[in-house]
Amino acid sequence: MRRLHRSFGAFAVVFVLFMVLSGLALNHSNDLGLDQRKASQSFLLGWYGLGKPSSIQSYAMDGEWLSFAGSQLYLNDKPVATIQGGVGAVSNGDLYIAAGSDELLLLDHEGSLVERIAWVSISKAPIEAIGLRANRLVAVKTADQVWLADANLLTWQPDEGSLASPQWSFSEPAPDAIQVSITSLYRGEGLSLERVLLDLHSGRIFGSIGVLIYDLLALALGFLSISGLVLWFRSRRNGKGKKRKKSV
């Protein structure tokens, strides 16, 4: 019993100290500012599923930048709309036109959404690229066809090959400051240190395995309590027995 008590005690001591310290910190979370301070470590944000976007596709136009990051569209560092499968963006002077695989978004120069055009109403083939003709009229490319829009983007006609090929939009790296800002916005407001510490304190940060390990450690502490009581009662009983023998 003594050997088991020592072994479980050595195994649980670090856990007990951590639980004590983390519990004290959580009790004084507001005073320590843990609810306001954010965790910025990349590995930790990635563990919570708040990693960087897999890619940022940016398109320069009229001194501004339209960027696709995941399903979010940004004007410079401002989120303006959601769009799936971004393939390109152009400006016809009056509007910014962002193309996804199945829709077109029309934005004003402030980034406000003017209209969504569902591409399925024009063609069943998904959009592969967007560009401009020499007169700044918009063109869209699908797998088997190039489509040309009128000046108001109301009607679309297939290109019969009589016009010069449009200049297709191409992505290029946005300034570093914009990329950093987009990455930060994509991750949201991040993690508070209070949330991380609470998940560590409960074991939830490691998922179901972490909870199981903490359950085992809790059982180890229960065994320590019981074995300590057993050893204490045995030592008292042995001490009384020795006193009786001496008195005899």
C-alpha positions as CSV (number, residue, x, y, z in Angstrom):
1,M,0.0,0.0,0.0
2,R,2.8,2.4,0.8
3,R,4.6,1.7,-2.5
4,L,1.4,2.3,-4.4
5,H,0.7,5.4,-2.5
6,R,4.2,6.8,-3.3
7,S,3.9,5.8,-6.9
8,F,0.5,7.4,-7.5
9,G,1.6,10.5,-5.5
10,A,4.7,11.0,-7.7
11,F,2.5,10.5,-10.8
12,A,-0.2,13.0,-9.7
13,V,1.9,15.8,-8.0
14,V,2.5,17.8,-11.3
15,F,-1.2,17.5,-12.2
16,V,-2.3,18.7,-8.7
17,L,0.1,21.7,-8.8
18,F,-1.2,22.6,-12.3
19,M,-4.8,22.3,-11.2
20,V,-4.1,24.5,-8.2
21,L,-2.3,27.2,-10.1
22,S,-4.7,27.2,-13.1
23,G,-7.7,27.2,-10.8
24,L,-6.3,30.2,-8.9
25,A,-5.6,32.0,-12.2
26,L,-9.2,31.3,-13.4
27,N,-10.7,32.6,-10.2
28,H,-8.9,35.9,-10.7
29,S,-9.2,36.0,-14.5
30,N,-10.7,39.5,-14.7
31,D,-8.0,40.9,-12.4
32,L,-5.3,39.3,-14.5
33,G,-6.9,40.4,-17.8
34,L,-7.0,36.8,-19.1
35,D,-10.4,37.5,-20.7
36,Q,-9.0,40.4,-22.7
37,R,-5.6,39.1,-23.7
38,K,-5.4,37.1,-26.9
39,A,-3.3,34.0,-27.8
40,S,-1.4,34.7,-31.0
41,Q,0.7,31.5,-31.3
42,S,0.1,30.0,-34.8
43,F,0.2,26.4,-33.5
44,L,-2.4,27.2,-30.9
45,L,-4.8,29.0,-33.3
46,G,-4.4,26.1,-35.7
47,W,-5.2,23.6,-32.9
48,Y,-8.5,25.4,-32.4
49,G,-9.2,25.4,-36.2
50,L,-8.3,29.1,-36.5
51,G,-5.4,28.7,-38.8
52,K,-4.4,30.9,-41.7
53,P,-6.4,30.8,-45.0
54,S,-5.0,28.2,-47.3
55,S,-4.5,30.9,-49.9
56,I,-5.2,34.6,-50.5
57,Q,-5.9,35.5,-54.1
58,S,-5.7,39.3,-54.7
59,Y,-6.5,41.4,-57.7
60,A,-5.4,45.0,-58.2
61,M,-7.9,47.5,-59.6
62,D,-8.0,51.3,-59.6
63,G,-5.5,51.5,-56.7
64,E,-7.6,49.1,-54.6
65,W,-7.3,45.4,-53.9
66,L,-10.1,42.7,-54.0
67,S,-9.0,39.5,-52.3
68,F,-10.5,36.0,-51.8
69,A,-9.7,34.2,-48.6
70,G,-11.7,31.0,-48.2
71,S,-15.3,32.0,-48.8
72,Q,-14.8,35.6,-47.8
73,L,-14.2,38.5,-50.1
74,Y,-12.2,41.6,-48.9
75,L,-11.8,45.1,-50.3
76,N,-8.4,46.0,-49.1
77,D,-8.6,44.8,-45.5
78,K,-12.4,45.1,-45.1
79,P,-14.6,42.0,-45.4
80,V,-17.4,42.9,-47.8
81,A,-19.2,39.7,-48.9
82,T,-19.1,35.9,-49.0
83,I,-18.5,34.0,-52.3
84,Q,-17.5,30.5,-53.1
85,G,-14.7,29.5,-55.4
86,G,-13.3,32.9,-56.3
87,V,-11.7,32.9,-59.7
88,G,-11.0,36.6,-60.4
89,A,-12.1,40.3,-60.2
90,V,-12.2,43.3,-62.5
91,S,-13.4,46.9,-62.5
92,N,-15.4,48.5,-65.3
93,G,-14.9,52.0,-63.8
94,D,-18.3,52.2,-62.1
95,L,-18.3,48.8,-60.2
96,Y,-16.0,46.1,-59.0
97,I,-17.1,42.7,-60.3
98,A,-15.9,39.6,-58.4
99,A,-16.4,36.2,-59.9
100,G,-17.0,33.0,-58.1
101,S,-17.5,29.6,-59.7
102,D,-21.3,30.0,-59.7
103,E,-22.0,33.7,-59.3
104,L,-20.9,37.3,-59.9
105,L,-20.9,40.0,-57.2
106,L,-21.3,43.6,-58.1
107,L,-19.8,46.0,-55.6
108,D,-19.5,49.8,-55.5
109,H,-16.3,51.5,-54.7
110,E,-17.0,51.5,-50.9
111,G,-17.4,47.7,-51.0
112,S,-21.2,47.7,-50.6
113,L,-22.9,44.8,-52.4
114,V,-25.0,46.1,-55.3
115,E,-26.2,42.8,-56.8
116,R,-25.6,39.1,-56.9
117,I,-25.9,37.5,-60.4
118,A,-26.5,33.7,-60.2
119,W,-24.5,32.3,-63.1
120,V,-26.8,29.4,-63.5
121,S,-29.3,31.7,-65.0
122,I,-26.9,32.4,-67.9
123,S,-25.0,29.1,-68.3
124,K,-24.8,25.7,-66.6
125,A,-21.0,25.6,-67.0
126,P,-19.1,27.1,-64.0
127,I,-17.1,30.3,-64.3
128,E,-13.4,29.8,-64.9
129,A,-12.2,33.4,-65.4
130,I,-13.3,36.9,-65.7
131,G,-11.8,39.7,-67.8
132,L,-12.3,42.9,-69.7
133,R,-12.5,43.8,-73.4
134,A,-10.8,46.9,-74.7
135,N,-13.9,49.1,-74.1
136,R,-14.0,47.8,-70.4
137,L,-17.0,45.6,-71.0
138,V,-16.9,42.5,-68.9
139,A,-16.3,39.0,-70.3
140,V,-16.6,35.7,-68.5
141,K,-15.0,32.4,-69.5
142,T,-16.4,28.9,-69.0
143,A,-15.1,25.6,-70.1
144,D,-16.7,25.7,-73.5
145,Q,-17.6,29.4,-74.1
146,V,-16.7,33.0,-73.6
147,W,-19.6,35.2,-72.6
148,L,-19.8,39.0,-73.2
149,A,-21.9,41.4,-71.2
150,D,-23.4,44.7,-72.2
151,A,-22.5,48.0,-70.5
152,N,-25.1,47.5,-67.7
153,L,-24.3,43.8,-67.1
154,L,-27.9,43.0,-67.8
155,T,-27.6,40.8,-70.9
156,W,-24.9,38.2,-71.8
157,Q,-24.2,36.9,-75.3
158,P,-21.8,34.1,-76.3
159,D,-18.7,35.4,-78.1
160,E,-18.8,34.3,-81.8
161,G,-15.1,34.9,-82.2
162,S,-15.5,38.2,-84.1
163,L,-14.0,40.3,-81.3
164,A,-10.5,40.4,-79.9
165,S,-9.8,38.2,-76.9
166,P,-10.5,39.8,-73.5
167,Q,-7.7,40.5,-71.0
168,W,-8.3,38.0,-68.2
169,S,-7.7,39.0,-64.7
170,F,-4.8,37.5,-62.9
171,S,-4.0,37.3,-59.2
172,E,-0.9,39.0,-57.7
173,P,0.4,39.4,-54.1
174,A,-1.3,42.2,-52.2
175,P,0.9,44.5,-50.0
176,D,2.1,42.7,-46.8
177,A,0.0,44.9,-44.5
178,I,-3.2,43.9,-46.3
179,Q,-2.3,40.2,-46.2
180,V,-1.5,40.3,-42.5
181,S,-4.8,42.2,-41.8
182,I,-6.8,39.7,-43.9
183,T,-5.2,36.7,-42.1
184,S,-6.1,38.3,-38.7
185,L,-9.7,39.0,-39.8
186,Y,-10.0,35.5,-41.2
187,R,-9.0,34.0,-37.8
188,G,-11.7,36.2,-36.1
189,E,-11.0,37.8,-32.8
190,G,-8.7,34.9,-31.8
191,L,-8.6,33.1,-28.5
192,S,-8.7,34.6,-25.1
193,L,-6.1,33.3,-22.7
194,E,-9.0,32.6,-20.3
195,R,-10.5,30.2,-22.8
196,V,-7.2,28.4,-23.3
197,L,-6.5,28.1,-19.6
198,L,-10.0,26.9,-18.9
199,D,-9.7,24.2,-21.6
200,L,-6.3,23.1,-20.2
201,H,-7.8,23.1,-16.7
202,S,-10.6,20.8,-17.8
203,G,-8.6,18.7,-20.3
204,R,-11.0,19.6,-23.2
205,I,-8.1,21.2,-25.1
206,F,-7.0,17.6,-26.0
207,G,-10.4,16.5,-26.9
208,S,-12.0,13.3,-25.6
209,I,-8.6,11.8,-24.9
210,G,-7.7,14.7,-22.7
211,V,-10.9,14.3,-20.7
212,L,-10.2,10.6,-20.3
213,I,-6.7,11.3,-19.0
214,Y,-8.0,13.8,-16.5
215,D,-10.6,11.3,-15.4
216,L,-7.8,8.8,-14.7
217,L,-5.8,11.4,-12.8
218,A,-8.9,12.2,-10.7
219,L,-9.2,8.5,-9.9
220,A,-5.5,8.5,-8.9
221,L,-6.2,11.4,-6.5
222,G,-9.1,9.5,-5.1
223,F,-6.9,6.5,-4.6
224,L,-4.3,8.7,-2.8
225,S,-7.0,10.0,-0.5
226,I,-8.3,6.5,0.4
227,S,-4.8,4.9,0.6
228,G,-3.7,7.8,2.8
229,L,-6.6,7.2,5.2
230,V,-5.8,3.5,5.3
231,L,-2.2,4.0,6.1
232,W,-3.1,6.6,8.7
233,F,-5.5,4.2,10.5
234,R,-3.0,1.4,10.3
235,S,-0.2,3.6,11.7
236,R,-2.6,4.6,14.6
237,R,-3.6,1.0,15.3
238,N,0.1,-0.1,15.2
239,G,1.0,2.7,17.5
240,K,-1.7,1.8,20.0
241,G,-0.6,-1.8,19.9
242,K,3.0,-0.8,20.7
243,K,1.9,1.3,23.7
244,R,-0.1,-1.6,25.1
245,K,2.9,-4.0,24.8
246,K,5.1,-1.4,26.6
247,S,2.5,-1.0,29.4
248,V,2.5,-4.8,29.9
